[in-house]
């Protein structure tokens, strides 16, 4: 899942080397924390959050068949 997030976001940003995705697994959920260069935050979030919502939709649809919820935090 980390590779999927990195591959989507790397095409949107000017500083692809500064993409960082951290995975935190808990008993009922998996949380991915996405961090990008401060100049690229607006490109990843998009106008009214549309790009962030689209990224989350793809990530949630690609979730493995585990009994845990997937969350994506964009910072």
N, C-alpha and C positions, 0 to 999 in steps of 0.2 A: 504494500500500500504506500509505503514511503516513496518508492520509485515512481509510482503513478503520480503522486502529488508533486514531486520534484520535476517530472517531465512536463506536466501541465504548466506549472508556474514558471519554469525556465524559459518558456517561449513568450512570456508576457513581460518579463523584467529586463532592465538594462544591466543589472549586476547578478547574473546567474550563479556566480561563484559564492555569493553571500546568502544563498538559500539554505536554510537549516530546518529540518523536520525532525522533531523529537517525538518518540512514541512512549506513552505512559499507559500501561495496562493495569486495570483494576479488576475486581471480581465481576462486575456487571457491565463494564464499558472499557473501550479503548479510546484514548484521547491523543490526537496528533496536534502538536503545537508547531505551527508554521511561522518562521521568522524570516523576513527579507530585509534588504537594505532600506533605510528610512526614505530614500527617494522613490522606492518602488512600491511602497505601501498603497498608495492611491491607485496604482495600476492593477494591483491584485484585488483590491476591494471593488473598484469600479464605481460608476455613478449609481447612487442609491443602493450600493451593495450588490449589484446585479452579477458582476463577475465572481465575487465571493460565493454567492448563492449557486451559481452554475458549477463552480468547482466542488462545492459541498454536495450537490446533486450527483455528480459523477462519482465522487468518493463513496457516498452512501450506496449508490447502485452497484458498485464494484465490491462491496464488502464480502468477505469470505463467509461461508455458511457456518458461522459460529453463533453461539447464543449470547452475543454481547452487542451492545450498541456502539456505533462509531461516532465520534465527535471530531470536528476540525476547528481549532482555534487559530485565527490569523492575527499575528502581532506585528 
